[in-house]
Amino acid sequence: MVVRDTNEVKLSELLFEPTPLAHIWTTIVLLCTFHIISLRSSGDISASLFIGVAIGYFLLSLPPLQFIFGWKRPSRISIPIFLLCSALFSAVTHVLGNNLPDGVPGISASLSLIFPVVALGRGFFLLGGFMGKAITSKPNILMSIVSKNVWFLLVFRIIFLSFLVWWFGFGARNPIDSDPLSIIYWSTLFVVMLLLGHIIQKRNSMIGGASSVGTRSFSAISVLLLDWSMVSSMRMLDEGAVASTMFEELAMFIFVIAMILWSRTSKIPDPKMTAAALSIGFGYVVLYAGSISQLSTATNLNISAVLGIGHGLTSIVILVLVGPLSTRIERKLGSSSIQSTNHGDYSEPTNQPV
């Protein structure tokens, strides 16, 4: 029998609640439908639909709306009311878009222009979730072992990167059967990412002389995410296979939502904070998908190339912020340790004679 801390909440208890799960599937269907509409009709119509649903999720973070059709309400109540509100917001957005002054970018163009912002935002979301988890809880056994030594992580990353390059770069085929240019391209990427991640982990492992296990685990999982994002980005830009790309983005969508919830599982979550995190997370995903859809239909780039650029921007955020955030985590963990020590020093003994 597994005994858990009374303040600990499992990810499955949050992610697989009926209403959030129903919203995940509803959002997937809506995003696919809206993209098909953007390919078949005016971009402003589909852009209005994307924006309307995003506004609906952002407003769902407000307590009054949470009470009416929020995450704790049954899905048969939450989903229909949410769809009705989103349709209303979409209609208002479309009307406002048709009455914009001359010279002002239209709804579709405006949604396309925010693509770099939301692509960078994914990196902030993921690193923010990792950082919160590293500060409030201990890493699991696997991450403790992998991040215990920089050479352990290097061996693990050689296996992990080899699989990614073989799967994404060579299409799960024998690399010998590929053309020489492709072999040079992916082999160079493999070596560069391996060395870059090793340098990052080695530097972050020496914060404060020898960083804590929480800091090392945060750095290790960030480096692994950097590997995945960069290899995925290069593959999308190089190959541009739409079908496999959409499955990868579906997995990334679920991963982002799970990451937002996972950061809340170290203690009993505040219902208001969890509702806000979920609402903002869903709204962000809709805006990200909408900006990709509008950008791919408005330019000569196919959707895979646009997604590849998005993964590249996410990689840049991780590369730039993993060091400063590791330092911040180490500082917070160090201050918490000092406070615990001081509390123990100044606490009155319980075994003193009366």
Residue frames relative to the residue before (quaternion, step in Angstrom):
aa qw qx qy qz dx dy dz
M 1.0000 0.0000 0.0000 0.0000 0.00 0.00 0.00
V 0.3132 -0.7624 0.5418 0.1648 3.57 -0.79 1.05
V 0.1881 -0.7809 0.5899 0.0825 3.54 -0.77 1.10
R 0.1241 -0.7988 0.5873 0.0406 3.56 -0.78 1.03
D 0.5980 -0.5311 0.4587 0.3872 3.48 -1.28 0.45
T 0.5444 -0.6453 0.4261 0.3250 3.57 -0.97 0.82
N 0.6930 0.4608 -0.2786 0.4794 3.58 1.20 -0.46
E 0.5867 0.5955 -0.3670 0.4080 3.58 1.27 -0.10
V 0.1216 -0.7763 0.6166 0.0481 3.53 -1.06 0.85
K 0.4050 -0.7199 0.5075 0.2451 3.58 -0.84 0.95
L 0.5996 -0.5718 0.4275 0.3617 3.55 -1.22 0.63
S 0.6444 0.5445 -0.3309 0.4227 3.59 0.96 -0.83
E 0.6148 0.5608 -0.3474 0.4323 3.56 1.14 -0.61
L 0.7044 0.4146 -0.2574 0.5154 3.58 1.21 -0.50
L 0.7225 0.4769 -0.2630 0.4259 3.57 0.80 -1.05
F 0.7841 0.3362 -0.1760 0.4912 3.58 0.95 -0.83
E 0.2852 0.7014 -0.5754 0.3092 3.54 1.07 0.71
P 0.6315 -0.5977 0.3235 0.3733 3.62 -0.93 0.82
T 0.7119 0.4748 -0.2893 0.4290 3.62 0.79 -0.94
P 0.6664 0.4638 -0.3345 0.4784 3.69 0.80 -0.77
L 0.6421 0.5198 -0.3306 0.4563 3.59 0.98 -0.78
A 0.6430 0.5108 -0.3200 0.4725 3.59 1.00 -0.78
H 0.6485 0.5078 -0.3201 0.4680 3.59 1.02 -0.73
I 0.5971 0.5603 -0.3671 0.4414 3.60 1.06 -0.67
W 0.7081 0.4463 -0.2692 0.4764 3.58 0.80 -0.99
T 0.6267 0.5311 -0.3374 0.4597 3.59 1.02 -0.74
T 0.6643 0.5038 -0.3049 0.4604 3.58 0.95 -0.87
I 0.6231 0.5366 -0.3433 0.4539 3.60 0.99 -0.77
V 0.6668 0.4917 -0.2987 0.4737 3.59 0.91 -0.91
L 0.6609 0.5129 -0.3141 0.4489 3.59 0.93 -0.87
L 0.6656 0.5096 -0.3137 0.4459 3.60 0.88 -0.90
C 0.6530 0.4984 -0.3155 0.4750 3.60 0.95 -0.83
T 0.6585 0.5092 -0.3071 0.4613 3.59 0.96 -0.86
F 0.6704 0.5014 -0.3080 0.4521 3.58 0.89 -0.90
H 0.6442 0.5106 -0.3358 0.4600 3.60 1.00 -0.72
I 0.6208 0.5222 -0.3420 0.4743 3.60 1.03 -0.73
I 0.6353 0.5201 -0.3261 0.4685 3.59 1.01 -0.81
S 0.6498 0.5192 -0.3258 0.4495 3.61 0.98 -0.80
L 0.6624 0.4955 -0.3052 0.4717 3.60 1.15 -0.56
R 0.7550 0.4115 -0.1953 0.4716 3.57 1.13 -0.63
S 0.8048 0.1905 -0.0901 0.5549 3.62 1.13 -0.42
S 0.7842 -0.3107 0.2444 0.4782 3.54 -1.30 -0.28
G 0.5206 -0.6602 0.4514 0.2989 3.55 -0.99 0.87
D 0.6091 0.5775 -0.3575 0.4095 3.59 1.09 -0.65
I 0.6182 0.5456 -0.3546 0.4410 3.60 1.07 -0.67
S 0.7029 0.4461 -0.2736 0.4818 3.58 0.79 -0.99
A 0.6235 0.5332 -0.3496 0.4525 3.61 1.02 -0.72
S 0.6374 0.5217 -0.3247 0.4649 3.59 1.02 -0.77
L 0.6362 0.5242 -0.3264 0.4624 3.58 1.05 -0.76
F 0.6445 0.5138 -0.3164 0.4695 3.60 0.94 -0.89
I 0.6920 0.4818 -0.2826 0.4573 3.57 0.82 -1.01
G 0.6379 0.5428 -0.3307 0.4348 3.60 0.98 -0.81
V 0.6692 0.4796 -0.2981 0.4830 3.58 0.95 -0.86
A 0.6367 0.5258 -0.3307 0.4569 3.60 1.00 -0.79
I 0.6428 0.5081 -0.3192 0.4761 3.59 0.96 -0.84
G 0.6239 0.5519 -0.3340 0.4411 3.56 1.01 -0.81
Y 0.6858 0.4646 -0.2873 0.4809 3.58 0.95 -0.83
F 0.6401 0.5215 -0.3413 0.4493 3.60 0.94 -0.77
L 0.6841 0.4709 -0.2858 0.4781 3.59 0.96 -0.82
L 0.5688 0.6066 -0.3770 0.4078 3.57 1.22 -0.47
S 0.5685 0.5915 -0.3857 0.4222 3.60 1.25 -0.22
L 0.5670 0.5984 -0.3842 0.4157 3.59 1.24 -0.27
P 0.5679 -0.6458 0.3906 0.3285 3.64 -0.85 0.92
P 0.6534 0.5084 -0.3599 0.4301 3.69 0.82 -0.76
L 0.6846 0.4615 -0.2907 0.4836 3.59 0.96 -0.83
Q 0.5851 0.5631 -0.3651 0.4552 3.57 1.14 -0.59
F 0.6477 0.5230 -0.3153 0.4556 3.56 1.00 -0.79
I 0.6950 0.4856 -0.2768 0.4523 3.58 1.01 -0.82
F 0.8223 -0.0883 0.1008 0.5530 3.61 0.70 -1.05
G 0.2799 0.8098 -0.4722 0.2070 3.57 1.06 0.77
W 0.7953 -0.3619 0.2352 0.4257 3.51 -1.37 -0.21
K 0.6816 0.4760 -0.2919 0.4729 3.60 1.15 -0.46
R 0.5595 0.5849 -0.3973 0.4325 3.57 1.25 -0.11
P 0.6052 -0.5474 0.4084 0.4090 3.63 -1.12 0.46
S 0.5910 -0.6114 0.3966 0.3458 3.57 -1.06 0.77
R 0.6247 0.5477 -0.3476 0.4346 3.62 1.08 -0.63
I 0.6693 0.4275 -0.2895 0.5343 3.58 1.28 -0.29
S 0.6857 0.5193 -0.2906 0.4192 3.56 0.84 -1.00
I 0.7033 0.4948 -0.2897 0.4203 3.58 0.75 -1.03
P 0.6954 0.4638 -0.3174 0.4477 3.69 0.68 -0.90
I 0.6710 0.4818 -0.3171 0.4660 3.61 0.88 -0.86
F 0.6325 0.5257 -0.3335 0.4607 3.59 0.99 -0.78
L 0.6641 0.4987 -0.3093 0.4633 3.60 0.90 -0.88
L 0.6347 0.5253 -0.3312 0.4599 3.60 1.02 -0.77
C 0.6694 0.4887 -0.2952 0.4753 3.58 0.92 -0.90
S 0.6515 0.5157 -0.3150 0.4587 3.59 0.97 -0.84
A 0.6275 0.5243 -0.3344 0.4685 3.59 1.04 -0.75
L 0.6396 0.5206 -0.3194 0.4668 3.58 1.03 -0.78
F 0.6614 0.4949 -0.2997 0.4773 3.59 0.94 -0.91
S 0.6404 0.5263 -0.3249 0.4554 3.60 1.02 -0.78
A 0.6537 0.5100 -0.3135 0.4628 3.57 0.97 -0.86
V 0.6528 0.5042 -0.3127 0.4710 3.59 0.96 -0.85
T 0.6432 0.5251 -0.3161 0.4589 3.58 0.98 -0.86
H 0.6619 0.5060 -0.3074 0.4597 3.58 0.95 -0.87
V 0.6471 0.5092 -0.3189 0.4693 3.60 0.97 -0.81
L 0.6635 0.4924 -0.3040 0.4742 3.59 0.92 -0.88
G 0.6462 0.5329 -0.3217 0.4414 3.58 1.02 -0.77
N 0.6735 0.4910 -0.2963 0.4665 3.58 1.08 -0.67
N 0.7333 0.3892 -0.2244 0.5103 3.58 1.25 -0.27
L 0.3264 0.7495 -0.5070 0.2733 3.55 1.15 0.59
P 0.5526 -0.6064 0.4430 0.3614 3.61 -1.07 0.61
D 0.6200 -0.5400 0.4131 0.3916 3.55 -1.23 0.42
G 0.7629 0.3486 -0.2735 0.4708 3.55 -1.02 0.84
V 0.6153 0.5209 -0.3499 0.4772 3.58 1.24 -0.28
P 0.5101 -0.6554 0.4500 0.3281 3.64 -0.83 0.90
G 0.4981 -0.6698 0.4686 0.2894 3.55 -1.04 0.78
I 0.7319 -0.4199 0.3002 0.4448 3.54 -1.34 0.08
S 0.6740 0.5011 -0.2984 0.4534 3.58 0.89 -0.94
A 0.6725 0.4920 -0.2981 0.4656 3.58 0.91 -0.91
S 0.6450 0.5261 -0.3245 0.4493 3.58 0.99 -0.81
L 0.6576 0.4980 -0.3116 0.4717 3.57 0.99 -0.82
S 0.6298 0.5276 -0.3354 0.4609 3.59 1.07 -0.67
L 0.6720 0.5375 -0.2988 0.4126 3.57 0.98 -0.87
I 0.6696 0.4945 -0.3211 0.4517 3.61 1.12 -0.46
F 0.3658 0.7644 -0.4715 0.2440 3.60 1.28 0.01
P 0.6739 0.4815 -0.3408 0.4448 3.68 0.74 -0.83
V 0.6396 0.5427 -0.3294 0.4333 3.57 1.02 -0.80
V 0.7151 0.4363 -0.2668 0.4765 3.59 0.81 -0.96
A 0.6020 0.5446 -0.3639 0.4567 3.61 1.13 -0.56
L 0.6537 0.4783 -0.3034 0.5019 3.57 1.03 -0.79
G 0.6169 0.5808 -0.3362 0.4112 3.57 1.08 -0.75
R 0.5889 0.5732 -0.3838 0.4211 3.60 1.08 -0.58
G 0.6383 0.5206 -0.3270 0.4633 3.56 1.00 -0.76
F 0.6405 0.5155 -0.3198 0.4709 3.58 1.02 -0.81
F 0.6386 0.5365 -0.3243 0.4464 3.59 0.94 -0.88
L 0.7121 0.4650 -0.2701 0.4514 3.56 0.77 -1.04
L 0.6819 0.4710 -0.2989 0.4731 3.59 0.86 -0.90
G 0.6196 0.5454 -0.3414 0.4495 3.57 1.07 -0.70
G 0.6534 0.5022 -0.3074 0.4758 3.57 1.02 -0.79
F 0.6465 0.5125 -0.3137 0.4700 3.58 0.97 -0.87
M 0.6658 0.5125 -0.3085 0.4460 3.58 0.92 -0.90
G 0.6579 0.5117 -0.3125 0.4556 3.59 0.91 -0.88
K 0.6599 0.5022 -0.3052 0.4682 3.56 1.00 -0.81
A 0.6556 0.5216 -0.3156 0.4455 3.59 0.99 -0.84
I 0.6778 0.4975 -0.2941 0.4545 3.59 1.05 -0.72
T 0.7872 0.3875 -0.1754 0.4466 3.57 0.89 -0.95
S 0.8073 0.1680 -0.0922 0.5581 3.62 1.14 -0.24
K 0.5377 -0.6064 0.4802 0.3357 3.53 -1.34 0.30
P 0.5190 -0.6331 0.4634 0.3392 3.61 -1.08 0.65
N 0.5558 -0.6013 0.4464 0.3609 3.57 -1.20 0.46
I 0.7372 -0.4440 0.2817 0.4243 3.54 -1.32 0.23
L 0.6472 0.5380 -0.3280 0.4290 3.61 0.93 -0.91
M 0.7046 0.4505 -0.2759 0.4738 3.58 0.81 -0.99
S 0.6054 0.5512 -0.3604 0.4469 3.60 1.08 -0.62
I 0.6785 0.4807 -0.2904 0.4735 3.57 0.98 -0.86
V 0.6786 0.5088 -0.2937 0.4408 3.58 0.86 -1.01
S 0.7634 0.3781 -0.1977 0.4849 3.57 0.92 -0.92
K 0.4167 0.7336 -0.4622 0.2729 3.62 1.24 -0.06
N 0.7944 0.0628 0.0034 0.6041 3.56 1.03 -0.82
V 0.5449 -0.6397 0.4256 0.3357 3.60 -0.96 0.82
W 0.6508 0.5151 -0.3258 0.4529 3.59 1.09 -0.60
F 0.5770 0.5475 -0.3784 0.4735 3.60 1.15 -0.52
L 0.6729 0.4891 -0.2937 0.4709 3.55 0.91 -0.94
L 0.6234 0.5460 -0.3477 0.4385 3.60 0.99 -0.74
V 0.6541 0.4988 -0.3112 0.4759 3.59 0.95 -0.86
F 0.6491 0.5134 -0.3130 0.4660 3.56 0.97 -0.89
R 0.6841 0.4870 -0.2873 0.4607 3.60 0.96 -0.86
I 0.5726 0.5620 -0.3915 0.4505 3.61 1.10 -0.52
I 0.6647 0.4808 -0.2935 0.4908 3.57 0.97 -0.88
F 0.6792 0.5058 -0.2891 0.4463 3.58 0.88 -1.00
L 0.6944 0.4644 -0.2767 0.4749 3.60 0.86 -0.95
S 0.6069 0.5538 -0.3567 0.4448 3.58 1.04 -0.70
F 0.6569 0.4987 -0.3068 0.4750 3.56 0.98 -0.85
L 0.6595 0.5148 -0.3175 0.4464 3.61 0.90 -0.92
V 0.6797 0.4771 -0.2960 0.4719 3.59 0.88 -0.92
W 0.6519 0.5045 -0.3208 0.4665 3.59 0.98 -0.79
W 0.7093 0.4619 -0.2647 0.4620 3.59 0.92 -0.93
F 0.7737 0.3515 -0.1900 0.4916 3.58 0.73 -1.07
G 0.7336 0.4559 -0.2512 0.4369 3.57 0.85 -0.97
F 0.8047 0.2601 -0.1184 0.5203 3.58 0.83 -1.00
G 0.4878 -0.7078 0.4130 0.3009 3.57 1.26 0.25
A 0.5927 -0.5970 0.3432 0.4177 3.59 1.12 0.76
R 0.5319 0.5890 -0.4261 0.4344 3.56 1.11 0.74
N 0.6595 -0.4822 0.3857 0.4286 3.55 -1.29 0.20
P 0.4551 -0.7125 0.4527 0.2834 3.64 -0.62 1.03
I 0.5736 0.6033 -0.3812 0.4020 3.60 1.13 -0.55
D 0.6644 0.5131 -0.3000 0.4531 3.58 1.14 -0.64
S 0.5737 0.5880 -0.3813 0.4239 3.61 1.26 -0.17
D 0.5947 -0.5643 0.4274 0.3811 3.55 -1.28 0.34
P 0.6548 -0.5558 0.3406 0.3824 3.62 -1.10 0.64
L 0.6407 0.5348 -0.3364 0.4363 3.60 0.96 -0.79
S 0.6510 0.5089 -0.3099 0.4703 3.57 1.02 -0.80
I 0.6293 0.5287 -0.3355 0.4604 3.59 1.02 -0.77
I 0.6592 0.4969 -0.3070 0.4736 3.61 0.94 -0.89
Y 0.6401 0.5550 -0.3144 0.4283 3.58 0.97 -0.94
W 0.7593 0.3887 -0.2133 0.4764 3.57 0.70 -1.06
S 0.6102 0.5349 -0.3581 0.4619 3.60 1.09 -0.55
T 0.6392 0.5154 -0.3194 0.4731 3.57 1.03 -0.77
L 0.6448 0.5117 -0.3171 0.4710 3.58 0.97 -0.86
F 0.6284 0.5463 -0.3290 0.4455 3.58 0.99 -0.85
V 0.6950 0.4725 -0.2792 0.4646 3.60 0.82 -0.98
V 0.6641 0.5148 -0.3092 0.4453 3.59 0.90 -0.93
M 0.6866 0.4717 -0.2889 0.4719 3.60 0.87 -0.93
L 0.6316 0.5378 -0.3385 0.4442 3.59 1.01 -0.76
L 0.6941 0.4616 -0.2757 0.4788 3.58 0.89 -0.92
L 0.6475 0.5285 -0.3226 0.4442 3.59 0.96 -0.86
G 0.6759 0.4833 -0.2932 0.4728 3.60 0.88 -0.89
H 0.6363 0.5297 -0.3302 0.4533 3.58 1.04 -0.76
I 0.6446 0.5136 -0.3164 0.4697 3.59 1.00 -0.81
I 0.6499 0.5201 -0.3155 0.4557 3.58 0.95 -0.89
Q 0.6917 0.4758 -0.2843 0.4629 3.59 0.84 -0.97
K 0.6444 0.5214 -0.3263 0.4543 3.59 0.98 -0.80
R 0.6612 0.4978 -0.3059 0.4706 3.59 0.98 -0.83
N 0.7044 0.4611 -0.2766 0.4632 3.60 0.87 -0.91
S 0.6215 0.5443 -0.3465 0.4444 3.60 1.16 -0.43
M 0.7050 0.4393 -0.2575 0.4936 3.58 1.25 -0.28
I 0.3530 0.7291 -0.5121 0.2856 3.61 1.19 0.35
G 0.8314 0.1025 -0.1099 0.5349 3.57 -0.73 1.06
G 0.7008 -0.4163 0.2640 0.5155 3.58 1.18 0.48
A 0.7295 -0.2253 0.1781 0.6207 3.55 0.79 -1.07
S 0.3234 -0.7942 0.4820 0.1798 3.56 -0.29 1.26
S 0.5934 -0.5832 0.4327 0.3472 3.55 -1.31 0.44
V 0.6692 -0.5087 0.3584 0.4062 3.54 -1.29 0.34
G 0.6126 0.5548 -0.3529 0.4385 3.60 1.09 -0.61
T 0.6630 0.4923 -0.2971 0.4793 3.57 0.98 -0.84
R 0.6629 0.5021 -0.3090 0.4614 3.58 0.92 -0.88
S 0.6524 0.5090 -0.3180 0.4627 3.60 0.99 -0.78
F 0.6222 0.5273 -0.3339 0.4726 3.59 1.02 -0.80
S 0.6733 0.4935 -0.2956 0.4645 3.57 0.87 -0.93
A 0.6605 0.5244 -0.3112 0.4380 3.59 0.94 -0.89
I 0.7019 0.4510 -0.2839 0.4726 3.59 0.82 -0.93
S 0.6073 0.5369 -0.3505 0.4691 3.61 1.16 -0.55
V 0.6412 0.5145 -0.3188 0.4717 3.58 1.02 -0.79
L 0.6428 0.5089 -0.3222 0.4733 3.60 0.99 -0.79
L 0.6464 0.4989 -0.3181 0.4817 3.58 1.02 -0.76
L 0.6120 0.5402 -0.3382 0.4682 3.58 1.09 -0.70
D 0.6243 0.5335 -0.3313 0.4647 3.59 0.99 -0.81
W 0.6865 0.4861 -0.2879 0.4578 3.56 0.82 -1.01
S 0.6789 0.5052 -0.3017 0.4392 3.60 0.83 -0.96
M 0.6987 0.4783 -0.2877 0.4475 3.59 0.86 -0.91
V 0.6607 0.4878 -0.3147 0.4759 3.59 0.91 -0.85
S 0.6443 0.5141 -0.3191 0.4677 3.59 0.98 -0.82
S 0.6383 0.5321 -0.3222 0.4535 3.58 1.00 -0.83
M 0.6916 0.4782 -0.2844 0.4607 3.58 0.82 -0.97
R 0.6424 0.5226 -0.3306 0.4526 3.56 1.04 -0.73
M 0.6599 0.5089 -0.3126 0.4558 3.59 0.97 -0.87
L 0.6749 0.4843 -0.2970 0.4708 3.57 0.97 -0.82
D 0.6904 0.4903 -0.2742 0.4558 3.56 1.08 -0.74
E 0.7979 0.3163 -0.1383 0.4942 3.56 0.88 -1.00
G 0.1319 -0.8450 0.5067 0.1089 3.56 0.83 -0.99
A 0.3122 0.7407 -0.5327 0.2647 3.61 0.97 0.77
V 0.3692 -0.7876 0.4509 0.2000 3.55 -0.36 1.28
A 0.6624 0.5402 -0.3304 0.4003 3.59 0.83 -0.93
S 0.7084 0.4381 -0.2745 0.4805 3.59 0.74 -1.01
T 0.6084 0.5653 -0.3519 0.4318 3.58 1.08 -0.69
M 0.6593 0.5103 -0.3204 0.4497 3.59 0.91 -0.84
F 0.6348 0.5076 -0.3406 0.4726 3.61 1.03 -0.67
E 0.6373 0.5200 -0.3281 0.4646 3.58 1.03 -0.75
E 0.6700 0.4873 -0.3014 0.4719 3.59 0.97 -0.82
L 0.5909 0.5449 -0.3613 0.4728 3.58 1.13 -0.59
A 0.6518 0.4959 -0.3107 0.4824 3.57 0.98 -0.85
M 0.6564 0.5054 -0.3152 0.4630 3.60 0.98 -0.81
F 0.6071 0.5537 -0.3466 0.4524 3.61 1.06 -0.71
I 0.6796 0.4642 -0.2849 0.4915 3.57 0.87 -0.95
F 0.6356 0.5432 -0.3272 0.4404 3.58 1.04 -0.79
V 0.6466 0.5154 -0.3263 0.4581 3.61 0.95 -0.82
I 0.6629 0.4892 -0.3068 0.4766 3.59 0.90 -0.89
A 0.6546 0.5043 -0.3137 0.4678 3.60 0.97 -0.86
M 0.6366 0.5317 -0.3315 0.4496 3.59 1.04 -0.76
I 0.6302 0.5293 -0.3325 0.4606 3.58 1.00 -0.81
L 0.6946 0.4557 -0.2746 0.4843 3.58 0.95 -0.84
W 0.6245 0.5671 -0.3404 0.4155 3.59 1.00 -0.81
S 0.6356 0.5388 -0.3307 0.4431 3.56 1.06 -0.72
R 0.6823 0.4708 -0.2833 0.4822 3.60 1.25 -0.26
T 0.5867 0.6478 -0.3467 0.3406 3.61 1.25 -0.08
S 0.5139 0.6518 -0.4314 0.3536 3.63 1.18 0.13
K 0.7843 0.1049 -0.0585 0.6086 3.57 1.25 -0.22
I 0.6554 -0.4541 0.3803 0.4686 3.56 -1.27 0.02
P 0.3235 -0.7950 0.4723 0.2006 3.61 -0.38 1.16
D 0.4949 -0.6101 0.5298 0.3198 3.51 -1.20 0.65
P 0.4638 -0.7090 0.4388 0.2994 3.65 -0.55 1.05
K 0.6491 0.5191 -0.3266 0.4501 3.60 0.98 -0.77
M 0.6708 0.4887 -0.2985 0.4713 3.58 0.97 -0.86
T 0.6509 0.5081 -0.3196 0.4648 3.58 0.98 -0.79
A 0.6407 0.5193 -0.3199 0.4664 3.59 0.99 -0.82
A 0.6607 0.4983 -0.3063 0.4705 3.57 0.96 -0.86
A 0.6527 0.5180 -0.3157 0.4539 3.60 0.96 -0.88
L 0.6591 0.5020 -0.3049 0.4697 3.57 0.94 -0.87
S 0.6744 0.5070 -0.2997 0.4452 3.59 0.85 -0.97
I 0.6763 0.4751 -0.2929 0.4808 3.58 0.90 -0.91
G 0.6328 0.5397 -0.3302 0.4464 3.59 1.03 -0.78
F 0.6706 0.4744 -0.2956 0.4877 3.60 0.89 -0.88
G 0.6515 0.5168 -0.3207 0.4535 3.59 0.93 -0.85
Y 0.6345 0.5246 -0.3261 0.4646 3.57 1.01 -0.81
V 0.6582 0.5153 -0.3187 0.4468 3.61 0.86 -0.93
V 0.6511 0.5106 -0.3192 0.4621 3.60 0.96 -0.81
L 0.6553 0.4964 -0.3149 0.4744 3.60 0.96 -0.84
Y 0.6386 0.5286 -0.3250 0.4552 3.59 0.99 -0.83
A 0.6752 0.4786 -0.2929 0.4787 3.57 0.89 -0.93
G 0.6541 0.5229 -0.3138 0.4474 3.59 0.99 -0.82
S 0.6601 0.4993 -0.3171 0.4630 3.59 0.93 -0.84
I 0.6319 0.5206 -0.3311 0.4692 3.59 1.05 -0.75
S 0.6609 0.5216 -0.3026 0.4467 3.56 0.90 -0.96
Q 0.6999 0.4660 -0.2759 0.4657 3.58 0.86 -0.96
L 0.6573 0.5106 -0.3147 0.4563 3.58 0.98 -0.79
S 0.6738 0.4969 -0.3033 0.4550 3.59 0.96 -0.81
T 0.6962 0.4534 -0.2822 0.4797 3.61 1.05 -0.67
A 0.6927 0.4808 -0.2791 0.4595 3.60 1.14 -0.55
T 0.7426 0.3210 -0.1950 0.5545 3.61 1.25 -0.28
N 0.6192 -0.5436 0.4169 0.3838 3.53 -1.34 -0.01
L 0.5059 0.6411 -0.4289 0.3862 3.59 1.27 -0.05
N 0.3637 -0.6924 0.5603 0.2728 3.57 -0.99 0.72
I 0.6946 -0.5089 0.3072 0.4052 3.55 -1.23 0.41
S 0.6060 0.5592 -0.3633 0.4337 3.62 1.08 -0.58
A 0.6480 0.5130 -0.3211 0.4624 3.58 0.99 -0.81
V 0.6412 0.5167 -0.3237 0.4660 3.58 0.99 -0.81
L 0.6581 0.4973 -0.3079 0.4742 3.58 0.96 -0.86
G 0.6146 0.5479 -0.3453 0.4504 3.57 1.07 -0.69
I 0.6336 0.5079 -0.3214 0.4871 3.57 1.03 -0.77
G 0.6381 0.5352 -0.3239 0.4489 3.58 1.00 -0.80
H 0.6578 0.4887 -0.3067 0.4842 3.59 0.96 -0.84
G 0.6245 0.5400 -0.3381 0.4517 3.57 1.08 -0.69
L 0.6539 0.4981 -0.3086 0.4787 3.59 0.99 -0.81
T 0.6166 0.5295 -0.3401 0.4731 3.59 1.06 -0.71
S 0.6403 0.5263 -0.3221 0.4574 3.57 1.00 -0.82
I 0.6281 0.5386 -0.3360 0.4500 3.59 1.02 -0.78
V 0.6406 0.5215 -0.3242 0.4610 3.59 0.96 -0.87
I 0.6643 0.4974 -0.3084 0.4649 3.59 0.88 -0.92
L 0.6602 0.5260 -0.3070 0.4395 3.57 0.92 -0.94
V 0.7083 0.4650 -0.2617 0.4622 3.57 0.94 -0.90
L 0.7942 0.3856 -0.1747 0.4359 3.60 0.86 -0.94
V 0.5197 0.6648 -0.4353 0.3138 3.63 1.10 -0.40
G 0.6527 0.5193 -0.3218 0.4480 3.61 1.01 -0.69
P 0.7013 0.4521 -0.2842 0.4723 3.63 0.71 -1.00
L 0.6686 0.4912 -0.3139 0.4617 3.60 0.96 -0.77
S 0.6026 0.5391 -0.3608 0.4648 3.60 1.08 -0.60
T 0.6368 0.5182 -0.3180 0.4742 3.57 1.02 -0.81
R 0.6557 0.5124 -0.3072 0.4617 3.57 0.98 -0.85
I 0.6415 0.5161 -0.3225 0.4670 3.58 0.98 -0.83
E 0.6563 0.5132 -0.3130 0.4559 3.59 0.91 -0.91
R 0.6427 0.5215 -0.3217 0.4599 3.57 1.01 -0.81
K 0.6820 0.4810 -0.2937 0.4662 3.60 0.93 -0.89
L 0.6566 0.4919 -0.3178 0.4753 3.58 0.96 -0.80
G 0.6413 0.5249 -0.3247 0.4558 3.59 1.04 -0.72
S 0.6659 0.4889 -0.3061 0.4732 3.58 0.98 -0.84
S 0.6282 0.5262 -0.3383 0.4627 3.60 1.05 -0.70
S 0.6464 0.5182 -0.3160 0.4625 3.58 1.04 -0.79
I 0.6443 0.5176 -0.3165 0.4656 3.58 1.03 -0.81
Q 0.6473 0.5182 -0.3166 0.4606 3.57 0.98 -0.86
S 0.6492 0.5089 -0.3226 0.4641 3.58 0.99 -0.81
T 0.6503 0.5150 -0.3143 0.4617 3.59 1.01 -0.81
N 0.6638 0.4997 -0.3028 0.4669 3.57 0.94 -0.89
H 0.6268 0.5328 -0.3349 0.4595 3.55 1.02 -0.78
G 0.6691 0.4885 -0.3015 0.4719 3.58 1.01 -0.79
D 0.6474 0.5345 -0.3251 0.4352 3.58 1.06 -0.73
Y 0.7768 0.3701 -0.1780 0.4774 3.55 0.96 -0.88
S 0.4898 0.6460 -0.4526 0.3714 3.58 1.22 0.05
E 0.4864 -0.6722 0.4775 0.2889 3.56 -1.06 0.75
P 0.4932 -0.6571 0.4721 0.3195 3.60 -0.93 0.82
T 0.3876 -0.7434 0.5036 0.2087 3.49 -1.06 0.77
N 0.6957 0.4759 -0.2800 0.4595 3.60 1.24 -0.27
Q 0.3513 0.7349 -0.5100 0.2764 3.61 1.15 0.52
P 0.5114 -0.6429 0.4619 0.3343 3.60 -1.02 0.66
V 0.4348 -0.6959 0.5096 0.2586 3.54 -1.06 0.73
